[in-house]
Amino acid sequence: MPVRSLLEQIQGECQGIIAENPFLAPIKRFPAVISARDRKRLTEEIVQVVNSEVLPAFHQFAGFVARDYAPHGRQHNRGEQLALRRSPISTSYSRANHN
């Protein structure tokens, strides 16, 4: 995966409304045996931890990727080029017969 794709994905995870955050998915599916009072308390605690610890860690990671990692990573996806180069070695496919 090119670094640019990783950076865009991380930035997307770090932005947006907290209610849409994938880390909060469990609070939308509490088992029926958990009381409304406990649901409220757990929801508040989970949201507080996600806001104070998880999302700041993602922001820090996104900053690291943008500042320190991305400038040194590859900029293009070379997987297809590699597959075409290796196809005569690892398969019976011949580009000469298909062009």
C-alpha positions in Angstrom: 0.0 0.0 0.0 1.4 3.4 -0.9 2.1 5.7 2.0 -0.4 8.2 0.7 -3.2 5.7 1.0 -2.2 4.8 4.5 -2.1 8.5 5.4 -5.5 9.2 3.9 -7.0 6.2 5.8 -5.5 7.2 9.1 -6.6 10.8 8.7 -10.2 9.6 7.9 -10.2 7.5 11.1 -9.0 10.5 13.2 -11.6 12.9 11.9 -15.4 13.0 12.0 -18.1 12.8 14.6 -17.4 10.7 17.7 -20.7 8.9 17.3 -19.6 7.4 14.0 -16.3 6.3 15.5 -15.8 2.5 15.1 -14.4 2.3 18.6 -17.9 3.2 19.9 -19.7 0.4 18.0 -20.0 -1.8 21.2 -22.1 0.9 23.0 -24.7 0.6 20.3 -25.3 -3.1 21.0 -25.5 -3.7 24.7 -27.0 -7.0 25.7 -30.6 -6.8 27.0 -29.4 -8.0 30.5 -27.5 -4.7 31.1 -29.7 -2.2 32.8 -30.4 1.3 31.4 -28.4 2.8 34.3 -25.4 0.6 33.6 -25.7 1.3 29.9 -25.6 5.0 30.5 -22.6 4.7 32.9 -20.7 2.4 30.5 -21.4 4.6 27.6 -20.1 7.7 29.4 -17.0 5.9 30.5 -16.3 4.4 27.0 -16.8 7.8 25.3 -14.5 9.5 27.8 -11.7 6.9 27.2 -12.1 7.0 23.5 -12.0 10.9 23.5 -9.1 11.2 26.0 -6.9 8.3 25.0 -7.8 6.5 21.8 -8.4 9.3 19.4 -5.4 11.4 20.6 -3.2 8.3 20.0 -4.6 8.1 16.4 -3.9 11.8 15.9 -0.4 11.3 17.1 0.1 8.3 14.8 -1.3 10.3 11.9 1.1 13.0 12.6 4.0 10.5 12.7 3.0 9.0 9.4 2.7 12.5 7.7 5.8 14.0 9.3 8.3 11.1 9.6 7.1 8.1 7.7 5.5 9.3 4.5 8.4 11.4 3.2 10.5 8.2 3.1 7.9 5.7 1.8 7.1 4.8 -1.8 4.6 7.0 -3.5 3.1 4.6 -6.0 1.5 1.2 -5.9 3.9 -1.1 -7.7 2.1 -4.3 -7.1 0.7 -4.5 -10.6 4.1 -3.8 -12.1 5.7 -6.5 -10.0 3.0 -9.0 -10.9 3.5 -8.4 -14.6 7.2 -8.8 -14.2 6.9 -12.0 -12.2 4.2 -13.6 -14.3 6.5 -15.3 -16.8 8.5 -16.7 -13.8 5.6 -18.0 -11.6 2.9 -18.8 -14.2 2.4 -20.0 -17.7 0.9 -16.7 -18.7 2.9 -14.9 -21.5 2.3 -11.2 -22.2 3.7 -11.6 -25.7 0.8 -13.9 -26.6 -1.8 -11.5 -25.2 -0.7 -8.1 -26.5 
